[in-house]
Amino acid sequence: MTTGRVFRRAVVAALVIAVATSTGASGSPAGLDVARRGQSVQLRQLPTVPAPFAAPRVKWPAAGQVALTFDDGPCAKKTRRTVDVLGDTPATFFVVGGQIRRSTSEVVFTASRGHSIQNHTMDHPRLRGLDGPRILNQLDTTAALIEQHVGVRPTVYRPPYGSTDSRVRAITSTAGWFEAMWNGGAPRMESGASSIIGGVRSQMKRARGANHGLVLLFHDCSGNFGGMIEALPTVISMLRADGWEFVTFG
């Protein structure tokens, strides 16, 4: 190889390093600017997770731990509004593959804020009605989309409608998936703020009494979004005041 060619390759390498470590016009890391445009990014390109999001990743919360979870997204405006209201409180978003294709920038934004992105299937079917290959295709296709857009492959799924049984769990666990159900949250998808707050307060007491962890189910793209988003700050304040440790699935 000639000296000139070696020199040119060295210059190109230096430029690549400079771009990778630079910040965008907004003052954020270049990788985050790419993420905000909805382009595919690798894990190493995502910004360092802020200290408030240094939450333990679990398969199920232990006693004294709580996981806030949001199903059915991402979607325009509502997902971003949910992330804004969460502030520095970590959460897990169980996303639908079809929704990722429609609202890619929303799932990238959510991941860039440090939240856990996990699997809620591709088309939101009842898994108990599917055979093994179709169950795994629902999960694997969505996992590939998540990995493509946020750089992290999920390991946890939530069955739509809670439609699961021992057969579904055997199929998914053999493929390395962990199933995440819930034991609290909005009493019904159409519940208003006061009903949600009262329900969570009772769920906190029961979980404390039984020495159990708590998984709260909400929806960022379906159900009574207005009631949920109104209740969320109070729910977070109640949990913090009662000493719960926030965790995420992963």
N, C-alpha and C positions, 0 to 999 in steps of 0.2 A: 504494500500500500504506500502511495506517495505521501511525502510530508504535507503537501497541500490538502490532500483528502483527509488526513488525520486532523489537520487544523480545522477544516470545515466541520467535521463531526464533533469536535470538541466545542465549537461555537454553538452548534445546534443543541447539544446536551445542556450547555449553560443556559440557553434561552428557555428550554423546557423546565429546568429547575426554577428559573426566575418567575415564569408564568404560574407554576404550581404553588409558589409561596407568596404570590402577590395578592392584593385585595382588589375587589371590583370598584366601580365608580361609587357604589353605595357605601363603601368602607367595610364591607363584609368579605369573608374569604372567597376567593375565586370559585372554589368548588360549590359554595352556597349559591352564588349567582347562577351557576349552571343548573343547580337543583331547582331554583325558583323558576327557571325557564321550562321546567318539566322534562329536561333531557336526562338520559341515563347517566348515573354517577356511580362511582365505586365507593365502598365504605370509607376508604382512606381520604376521599375528597370532601366528605361531610365535615362540618365544623365540629370542634371539640364540644362535647356536651357540657352545658353550664353546670356549675356545682349544684343548684337546686334540683337538677334532674338526675343526680347520682343516686338513683333509687335502686334497691335490689331487684334483680330479675328472678322471678320464681315460676314454678309450675302450679302452685297453689299457695295462697298466703297462710302463714302460721298465725297462731293466736296473737292478737294485738296488731296484726297487719291488715291493711285494706287495699284493695285494687279497684280503682275507678275504671270502668270499661264502657266503650261506646261502640255500638253495632251499626252496620248497614251503610256506612259511608265508603269513600268520601263523596261529598257533594259540594257544589258551589255555594259559597257564602256561609252555610250552616256549619260546616266543618271548621272553617277558619274562625268563625264566631265562637265555637266551642273551645278551640285552642286558646283564643284570646281570654276568655273567661277563666279558663284553668290557670292562667298565669304561670307561676312556678310550681304548680302541683302536677306531678307526673301521672300519666294515664296510659291505658292500652286501647288502641283502636283496632277492632276486628273488622277488616275491610273486605268488600266484595269486589271480585276481579272486574266484573262489568262496570262497576262504578269507578274503578281506577282508570279504565280506558276513557271514561267520560270526563273525569275530573282529576287528571294526573297531577296537576300543580298543587292540588289540595293535599294529597297524600304526601307529596314531597315536602310541602311546607310543614305538615304535622311532624314528620320524621325529623326535619331540621331543627325543630324545637325540643327534641329529645324524647318524644313519646315513643312507646313501643307500637310497632305495626305488626299485627298478627292476622290470621287467616279466617275468613268467614265464607269461604267457597267462591266459586266463579259466578254462579247464577242464582244463589240463595235457594237451593232445592231442599226438600226433606230427605235427609240422607238415608233414613230407614227404607225409603222406597227405591233406592238405587243398588245395583250390584257392586261388587268390589272394585272392578276397574273404573267404573264411573265415579265412585266415591273418591278414589285416589286422583282421577283426572281433575275433578273439581278442586281439590286441594293443591295439586302440583301445578296446574295452570296459573292459579292465583299466586302461589309462592314464587313462580318465575317472574310474574309481573312485579311483585313487591321487590324482589331482588334486583330486577332491572332498573327500577326507578328510585329506590332508596338505598340500595347497596347491601341490604341485610336480608338473608333468607329466614322466614319465620319458622318456628318449630311448634307453635301452639295454634289450635283451631277451635272455633266455637261452632257447633252445629246449628244451622238456621232453625228457628222455631223450637230449639231444644230437642230436635228429632234425632234421637240416638238410642242405642241399645247395646247389649253385649257384643253382638255381631259387628256393628259399626266400630265399636272401640277396639275389637280384636284386629280388624282390617287396618285401621289407622295406626294403632300402636305398633304393629308389625313393621309398618313403613316408617316408623320413627316419629310419629305425631303424638302430641299430648292434647287431650281434650280439656277444655276449660268451660265449665258451666257457671252458675252463679247462685248466690243465696240471699240476694237483696237487690235493692234498686227501686225504680218506680213501680208502685203496686200494679199499674196497668200502663200500656203505652200511651193511653189518652189521659193519664193522670195530670192534674194541675199542680202548681207549685206547692200549695199547702198540703196536699195529699202526699206528694213525694217526700217533703220534709218530715211529716209525721210518720210515714212508713219507714224511712231510713232511721229515724230516732228509735223506733221500736226494734228494728233489725240490729242496731248497734247494741242494744241492751241484751237481746237474745244471744248474740254472738259472744259478748263478754261473759254472760252467765254460763254458756257452754264451753268457754275457753276455745273458741273457734276463730279462724280468720274470716274476713268479710270480702265478698266480691259483689260490687254494685253494678247492675246492668242498666245502662241508659242507651238512648239512640240519638245520634247526631243528625240523621237524615230521614227519620220517619217518626211517627207518633206525634205527641204534643210537644213540639220543639220549644215553643214559647214557655210552657210550664216547666220543662226541664231546665232551660237556660236560666230562668228566673230562680229556680230552687238551688242550682248548683253552688253559688257562693255560700249560701247558708249551710248546705250539706258539708262543704269543705271546712267551714268554720267549726261546725259541730264535731267533726272528726278530729280536727287539730286540738280543739279544747279538751277532748276526751283522751288525748294521748295516742291516737292511732298512728302507726307508721305506714306511709304510702309506699306501695310496691307496684311493679308492673310485671306482666307476663312476658316470658321469654326463655 
